[in-house]
Amino acid sequence: MCGIAGELRFDRRPADLAAVERITHHLAPRGPDAHGFHSQGPIALGHRRLKIMDLAEASGQPMIDSDLGLSMVFNGAIYNYPELRSELEALGYRFFSGGDTEVLLKGYHAWGDALLPKLNGMFAFAVWERDKQSLFIARDRLGVKPLYLSRTDERLRFASSLPALLQGGDIAGTLDPIALNHYLNFHAVVPAPRTILAGVEKLPPATWMRIDAQGEVEQQTWWTLQFGPQGEEVNYGLEEWRDRTLETMREAVEIRQRAAVDVGVLLSGGVDSSMLVGLLREAGVENLLTFSIGFQDAGGERGDEFQYSDLIAQRFATRHHQLRIGEHEILEQLPQAFRAMSEPMVSHDCIAFYLLSREVAKHCKVVQSGQGADELFAGYHWYPQVDGAKDAFAAYRAAFFDREHDEYAACVRPAWLTGDMAGEFVREHFAMPGAEAAVDKALRLDSTVMLVDDPVKRVDNMTMAWGLEARTPFLDYRVAELSARIPARFKLPEGGKYVLKEAARKVIPSEVIDRPKGYFPVPGLKHLEGATLGWVRDLLLDPSQDRGLFNPKMLDQLLTNPQSQLTPLRGSKLWQLAALNLWLSEQGL
């Protein structure tokens, strides 16, 4: 788990190592244990290291194998690297280190891009082929590890975070109007390859790119999620799907325990994180650490779910840590949390994960988290609405989008107005082959787009801000592929995630499973009032913060009665505008 950076020149000039050094040093929180650089002709690579898999210096990066003519930087964790190493040794490869980085390097030499389907893990990596003068970059199936790109006629740069990439210079830092449309409508999700900034892209999940020293590019998607049962699965009933789900989750949790001495779990008290605690105990993990966070009540809404997290902590005898945060600390820490974001995010979970990660990092370097279960197993309230709708797209839009197009047009100033770009994106995604049922179309969109650029990005950004490695068993590709094959009738009942809940009953107490669905609540950012509302007002009305984005009439309307201006997902529309301003300010834009 690390931070990576690099530059490839197309203009016959040496790579700008000073720019790569600036980018890499900005990634220091992601890799506080060591750093390294490599530069040769048109290529320069930078790396920040968080030592998890292999503590030895031999696994340091950039990793260079002169005999093979390869250099590499890698961010992530390959959980099945011992098995792959055995395969490579059988092919005659010899190893000088004990971790997963060298397995990737030699695996690429042996198999090229055919290596990628062999990998079980989270990763973004770049391999420079000296003799071919070609750079190969790739990202994992579900985009757990990020990779941002800036390309001009003269060069390509890449980095693990967008703010770090800005440190290299040569990026204007202006907003992309189409991305702004997505941000304001599609619940702050800006689908790859776009980012909120013009001139900066992100490599899409499950994608590889090969680019040579002349700037010629080849790019492919190397994995897709296929929906619907296969073969004998057509005849499966609930019990078969339940048992397959439990078996696959056991394997996903167990393999993520490799090279993790002190084990932590972010325990919200919901089914997903509670199931992880139970499965870790099943796997024989002793000295299990759990962490929960709560906030000050606001707007009549409770700010913690400690009654459920306490129940699980007691049942499985974990070393439990409970963190309660007051309003003053939220306001105090919000700027730092937004500074750590690669793109602006509006979910209240961000500040929760940021502060929780700060606490967890004091106790361990690796933590398991339950992201992905709702998107894969249909845990959200809009899936039944889509399933029963004549127009699946319209039902999804009504339940998930923050604004109708008319309201968006009234929100932004004319210079930023575009067509219904977010709506067109979702409509086109729903029309793609590979998911026939209406609810499967929504699940595919959420699991391959929304999940990547909201919950997954949130966890990566907020944990890595503190040098903490988050492992997400529900995002094991075997779990994702299995969930896509399970028919919706086994997911939707009982408030969603039915088959997962039935599997969980064999591991955790029913009190946690049969409770009302909860969220990671930060009521103070949803029900803007008191000091928080004053802070948001100052942020939006300060002339020095006016970037000409928002219609003053809309701002006045939102500020007059913020409690009544909530999105269909019950988020604050006012907070969404303030969050964008805050992110831009913290990035110096």
Secondary structure, DSSP 8 states (H G I E B T S, - for coil): -EEEEEEEESSSS---HHHHHHHHHHTGGG-BSEEEEEEETTEEEEEEE--SS--SGGG-SSEEETTTTEEEEEEEEETTHHHHHHHHHHTT---S-SSHHHHHHHHHHHHGGGGGGG--EEEEEEEEETTTTEEEEEE-TT--S--EEEE-SSEEEEESSHHHHHTTS-----B-HHHHHHHHHTTT---TTB-SBTT-EE--TTEEEEEETT--EEEEE------S--GGGGG--HHHHHHHHHHHHHHHHHHTTTT-SSEEEE--SSHHHHHHHHHHHHTT--S-EEEEEEE--BTTB----HHHHHHHHHHTT-EEEEEEE-HHHHHHHHHHHHHT-SS----THHHHHHHHHHHHTTT-SEEE--TTHHHHHT-STHHHHHHT-SSHHHHHHHHH-SS-HHHHHHHB-GGG---SHHHHHHHHHHHSTT--SHHHHHHHHIIIIITIIIIIHHHHHHHHTTT-EEE-GGGSHHHHHHHHHS-GGGTSTTTS-HHHHHHHTTTS-HHHHSS-------HHHHS--HHHHHHHHHHHH-GGG--S-B-HHHHHHHHHSGGG-B-TTS-BHHHHHHHHHHHHHHTT-
